[in-house]
Amino acid sequence: MQLHISPSLRHVTVLPGKGVREFIKVKVGSRRVSYRMLFYSLLFFTFLLRFVFVLSTVDSIDGETKCSTIGCLGKRIGPRILGRRIESNVPEVIYQVLNEPVSKDEVQGKTDVPQTLEEFMAEMKESRSDAKAFALRLREMVVLLEQRTRTAKIQEYLYRHVASSSIPKQLHCLALKLANEHSTNAAARLQLPSAELVPALVDNSYFHFVLASDNVLAASVVATSLVKNALRPEKFVLHIITDRKTHSAMQAWFSLHPLSTAIIEVKALHQFDWLSKGKVPVLEAMEKDQRVRSQFRGGSSAIVANNTEKPQVIAAKLQALSPKYNSLMNHIRIHLPELFPSLNKVVFLDDDIVIQTDLSPLWDIDMNGKVNGAVETCRGEDKFVMSKRFKSYLNFSHPMIAKNFDPNECAWAYGMNIFDLEAWRKTNISLTYYHWLEQNLKTDLSLWQLGTLPPGLIAFHGHVHVIDPFWHMLGLGYQDNTTLLDAETAGVIHFNGRAKPWLDIAFPQLRPLWAKYIDFSDKFIKGCHIRAS
């Protein structure tokens, strides 16, 4: 392409390449400035000035930290447009003072440190201090408040640990009264179930549920809510597994409080043939786990006395001491295929749940050959509860975990699980579970800190079928963001966390969902002063 400009600047000719004679001729006006040219020039500069003014004004409104306009963006791109420079309005001396390392003893013993923002502002206005004095005083106040906040948080975690780990006197009273009733009242020693219903315990045409618990009141709520919301309760079989010390109380309760036409079995662990034969891995693992924890943790006093760890870390270590995580009732679910050798499918229930719908449709779910039907816990509207991935439970700073698992893989929940026992028996899930328990003990509990879910995530890896979140709403025991309306729409609600509904630390707006399945006029409930709130 060629460009020719005439000497008079009146014509500009553009010639295409390759010798083609077609061209574009542009006629340029006289070099004399016309009134029209002057008018358009003034109009253009007026528009330009207004544009610059608008950008500057919006830029000032945006402030220094926000950059949502072209004017703000212009400040950050050098060279600066129109001589702009980013200059902080905060004197450099304030940054220097606040960046200096702070000793934990720096403000201890001081009585003149402002306690509130109002006191601080009043002191600054009265003294008319310079920037350095302002920063020093501000740092003293912030450090003091940080120390007090940390102490208060740790005390809160300690009190919650004590409250959640202790057995409320009302529950202890209930167990004692029922045990006494079992020994003195023949009606409290009835065979459960009755002889004519025993064949249903191994009949796969029924809907079989398993509940492992040593809490009579909690077990009664699960059983009552399950049966009352069932469309065909006569087809429901609830297998209640408990320990030796709670067995008589549990049997007395369900003997004296039959549930419609549903079939209830109460059985202690020592009554299962499988547990009485040879070595039982779950018992051996628990004995080793208790020995390691007693040496490694040092008790709650040692944990709270640590002044270097964050309150959240201290809370996690306190939770690791909870008796729940050493409970045989918590670990026994890994042996469901051995405990129920004649059953093909069961639904396992935790004792801190409430059932609000008919659960028989769970048997219609196609598991696609998977073993564990569970709700995922990494997707959902409640980002606080439904944000759990493998990295939330496993220690990926340990090479043994890092090389075997994906930290961003979605976790799932225990509490309401469909277990295909036929498919389970074809796998090595139980062996994998105990292998990783052993590895965690060998590494001084450094692979994970607490609970049966971390080894469960590993053991069932690749064997989980995701079910609809409707069947299992989580988090009602550790956060109160869930509204009563949302909780009422779920099929099963789970009070997982410290704030169990039978404790005084339960969230008052959520507790009625659990309490409505208790008959507070019952003589045992009244006799132990168990109240609705």
N, C-alpha and C positions, 0 to 999 in steps of 0.2 A: 504494500500500500504506500502511495506517495502523497505528500501534502505540499501544495503550492499556494503561497500567499502573495497577492499582487503588491507592488511597491506602494500603491496608494492606500493599502489595507482595506480596499472596498470589496475585494473578492477573496474567498478562500475556496480552493478546489481540492477535492479528495479523489485520487485516482486509485482504483483497485490494482492489485499486482498482476503479474503475468501478461503485461502489455495490453490488457483489455481497455478499451477507450471509454467505457462507460464511467461516468464520474458524477460526483455530487458537487454542485456549485452552491455556495452559500454567500449571499450578499450581505456585507457588513455595512452598517450605517456610517454616516460621516463622523469624522473624529471630533467635530464640534459637539459640545454637550448641549442636549436639548432640555427643555423644561420637563418633558416626560421622563427622561433619564434621571433628572434630579429628583423628581417626585418619587419614582420607584426606589431610588437609593435611600432617600429619607425614610420611606416606608419600611425598607428592609432593616435599617439600623434601629428603628423604633421597635420593631418586632424582636430583634436580637437583644436589645437592652431589657425588654420586658421578660424575655426568656431567662436571661441571666438572673434577673431579680427574683423570679419565681423559684428557680433552682436554689438560690441562696437562702430564701425564706424557708422552703420546705426542708432544706438541709439543716438549718438551725433547729427546726422543730424536731427532726429525727434525733438529734443529739450525736454524741461522739461514738457511741457503741453500736447504734443501729445503722444499717446501710441498705436502705430499700429504695433509694432514688438515684438518678443519674448524678445529681450534684454531690451526694455523699460518696458515690463511687469515684467521682473525680478527685476527691480529696486523697483517696488512697492510691491513686495512680500517679507516679512521677513521670516527668516533671509536673509540679503543681500547676493547675489551671488558675489563671489570674492571680498568681503569687500566693495561693493558699498554702498553709502549713498546719499540720496536726500538732497542736500544743495542748498538753494536759493542764487542766485548771488546778490540779492537786500539786502542792509544792513537793519537790523532790525529798525534802527532809522527812516528810511523813512516811514515804515509802521506806526510807532508810531505817527509821525507828521501828516500823512495823515488821520489817524483814529481819531484825536482830533476833537471835535465838533467845527464848524465854526460859528461865529456870522455873521449875515447879514450885520452888520456895520463894519466888520473888514477891508474891503478894500475900503469902501466908502471914497472919498476925496483924496485917494492916486493917485498921478500923475506919479509915477515912476514905476508902474507895467508894465511889458512887455506886448505889445499888440499882438504880433505875436510869432510864434515858432522861427523864425529867430532871433528876438530880444532877446528872452530868451536864446537861445544857445550861442549867442555872449556874453551876460552878464556872463554866467556861465564859458565860456572859459577864459574871461578876468579876472574874480575875482578868478578863481580856488577855488571855495567854497568847503567846506566839505559836507558830505551827508546830515547833518541836515539843513544847509543853503540852499542846493539845494531843499530839500523837502518843506521848508517854502516858498521859492520863487515860486515853482511850484504850491503850494496850493493857494497862492495869485492870481496867474494868472488864474487858473482854476475857482476859485470862482467868480472872476470879469467877466470872459467870460460867466459863467453860468447865472449870474444876467442879463447881457446884452441880452443874448439869450432869456431868459424868458420874459423880457420886450418887445423885438422885436416880439416874437410870440404872446403875448397878444395884442399888437397893431395891428398886422396883423389880428387876429381874430376879433377885434373890427371894423376895417375898412371893413372887408368882411361882417360883420353883418350889418353895416350901408348901404353898397352898395347893399346887397341882399334884405334888408327890404324896401328900398326906391323905389318909382316909378320913373323910368327914365323920364326926361322931354319930350323925344320923344314920349313915350307911353301916357303920360298925354296929350300931344298935339294932338295925334291921336284920343283919346277918345273925346276931346272937339270939334275937327273939325267934327267928325262923328255925335256927338249929335246935333251940329248946323245944319248939313246937314239933319238930321232927322226932324228937326223942320221947315225947309224951302223948302225941296224938297219932293214932293209926291212920287217920285220913291224910296226914301229911307224909305218909310213907307209901303211898300208892305207887304201884308199878307204872312207869311212864315209858312208852304208852302201854295201854292195857293189852292183855295177851292176844286178843283177836285182831289188834291192829299192828302187831309186830311184823307180819310179812310186808307191810307197806314200807318199812324202813329200807328194804333192798329192792323195791319195785320201781323200775325206771319209768313207769307211766305216770308217776307222781312228780311234782315239782319239789326238788330237795334243796333246802337252805341249810347252811352251816354257820353257827355263831359260837365263837370261842370267847368266854368271858368269866371273870371271877367277881363281877359286880352284879348283884341280884337286881337292883333297881334298874340299871342300864339295860340288862338283858330283858327285863319285863317290858320296857318301852319298845325295844326293837321287835319283840314278839307280838306285842299288842298292835303296834302300827302296821306290821306285816299282815296280820290276819284281818284286822278291821278294814283294810283297803283292798283285800283280795276279792275278786269276783267269784272265785270257786275255792273257798277256804278248805273244803273237804279234800281237795287235791294237794294241799300244801303239807309238807313234812319239814319240821324245823328240828335239826340236830343241834342241841346245845352241849358244847364241850366245856367242862370246868375243871378245877383242880380238886384235890382231895379235901382241903379245908372248907371249901365253899359248897361241896356237893350236897350235903344234907340240907343246907339253907336253900339252895337252888331247887332241889327236888320238892321241898316243903312248899315253896312259893307256887310252883306250877301245878302241884297236886291240889292245892287249895284254891287256885285261880285258873281253872281250865279255860281254854280259848276256843269257844264255839266248836266247830267240827274239825278244826285243824289237828294234825298229829304232832305231838311234842315229845321229843326224846331228850332226857337229861342224863348225861354220862360223864363220869370223871375220867381223867386221862389214864389213871392206873387200871381202869376197867377195859381198856383196849388191849386185845391180845398182842397186837404188833409191838406195842411199847413194852411189853413184859418179856420179850424174846431178845436176849443178847444185848449188844451195845446199841444205844440209840444216839445217832449223830447230833440231834438237837440238844439233848441233855449234856453231852460232852462239850459241845460248842459253848453252851451257856456257862458251864463251870469254868472253862478257860477264860471266857470273856469277863466274868466277874472278877477273877484273880487279876487279870491285866488291868482292868479299869480301877480296881482298888489301889494298885500301885502307881498307875500312870496319872490318874486324875488328882489324887491328893485331897479329895473331898471339896465340898462347896466353900469352906473357909479359905483354902489355899487358892481356889479359883478367883474368889472375890478380892483377895488381897493383892492380886497382880495389878500393878499400877501402869504397866506398859501396854497392855492389850486394849483394843477398842471394846466398848460395852457390848456390841453385837457379837464379838467373839466370845466374851465371857458368858453371854446369854446362851450361846450354842453349847458351850462346855457344861454349863449348869443343866441344860436340857439333856445332855448325854448321861447325866447321873440319874435321870428319872427312872423309877422302878419299871415303868412301862417298857423301856427298851431292853430290860433284862427279863421280862415276863415270858414264861413258857407259852402263855396264851397268844403272845404276839408272834412267836416263831413257829407255832405248830402248823400254820397254814401250808408250810412247805412240804408237809407229809400227808396232804389230803388223799392222794392216790392210795397210800398204804392204809390210812385210817378207814377209808370207805372203798374196799376192793370191789364191791359189787355194783357201785354206782358209775354211770357214764358221764354225768354232768351235774355240777352243783353250783349254787351261787353263794359265795362267801360274804358274810356281813360282819363289819366291825360293830362293837357295842356302843359306839358314840354316834350312831346314825339314827335317822328317823325316816321311815318309809311313808310316802304320801300318795302312792298310786299302786295299782295292781302290777305285780312283778312277773306274772306268768308270761307276758310277751317276750321276756328275755330268752325263753327257750326257742323262740322262732327265729332268733338271729343266726344267720349263717356265719360261722366262725372261720370259714375258708381254711380249715385244717389247723388253725392256730389254737393255742392252749389257753390263753388268758384274754378274756374280753374286758377291756378297761377304758376309762375316759382319759384322754390326753390332758396334760396340764400345762401346755405351752401356748394354747390358742383360746381366746375368749375375750369378752368385753372387760372383765375385771383383770387388769394388767398386774395387779398386786398378787392375786391368787393364781391366775392362769399364766404364769410366766416362768414355769419351772422346766429346766432342761437338765441334761446329765451333769453339766457343770455346777448346778445348784446343789447336788448331793455328793458328787465324787470329787476327789482331790486331783485335779489334772496337773498339778505341779509335780506329782509323783510319776516317774517314768513308766511304772507298771500300768497305771491307768491311762496315761497319755498315749501310749502306743497301741492300746487295745480298743479305745472307744472314742467317739466323736463328742466333744463337749457341747455342741449345739443340737444334739439329737433330742427330740421331744421326750420328756418324762411322762409317766402315767401314774395313776393313783391307786393305792390300796383302799379298801373300805367297802366297796360294792363291786365284786369281780365275778365274772362268769368263768368257771374253770371246766374245760373239756378234759375230763380225767382219762378218757380213752386215748386222746392225742398225747396227753402228758406222759402216760406210761411208755410211750414210744421214744421219749427223749431222755437226756441226761440232766434235766433242769435241777433236780435235787442235789446231784453230785457237784454240779457247777456252783450251786449256792454255798455248799460247805467248803469247797475248794477256796472260794474267795473270802469266806469268813476266816479260814485258817491263814490266808495271806495277810488279811488285815490285822490279825492278832500278832503275827510275826513281825509286822512293821510298826508295832506299838500304836495301833489304831490310826495310822496315817493315811490310809486309803479313803476312809470316811469316818465320821465321828459318831454317828448315832443311828439307831433305827434299823428296821428290817427292810425298808424300801431300797436303800442303796444296793445291798446284795441281791434284792429282788429285781432291780433294774438290770443287773448284770445277768442273773440266772435266766430271766425270761427274755433276754435280748433276742429279737428275731422271732419270738413266739407270741406276740401281742396283736390282738385284733382290736382296732379302735371302735368304740361304740359312741352313741350320741351323748353329748354332755347333759341332756335332760335327765339321764339315769343317775347322775352323781354330781351334786353341787358341793363344792369344797369350801373350806376356809371359815366356817362359822365359829370356830374355836380360837382363832387368832386375829381376827379383824372384824370390825363392826360396820364396814362399808356396805355390806349386803343389806338391802332393804327387806322388810318383812314381806312386801308384795313379791319381790323377785324370788325369795326363798319359798314362798307358798306355791310357786309355779313349777318347782322342780320335783321330779319323781322321787328322788332320795336326797336328803340333805345330810351333810357330814360335819360334825362339830370337831374336826381335827384341829389340834392345837391345845394350848394349856387351859383355855377357858371352857372347860367341860360344862354341860348344862346342869349337872348335879352339884357343881361347886358354887360358892358364893361369888367367885370372880367371873361367872358367866355373864355374857352381855344381856342385859335385862330385856331389850326389845326382841331378842331372838329366842330366849329361853321358853316362852309360851308354846312355841312349835313343838318342843319336847315335852313340856309339862302337861299338855292336854291329853296325853296318853296315860296319865297316872290318876288313879282314883284316890283322891286325898281324904275320902271318908272311910277308906279301908282301915281296919283296926290296927294293923301292923304299921301302916304309914302314919296314922295319927299318934300311935303310941311312941313312935320315934321322932315326933315333931318335924316330920318332913313336910314342908310347905311349898306352895306354888311359886312363891317369890321370897 
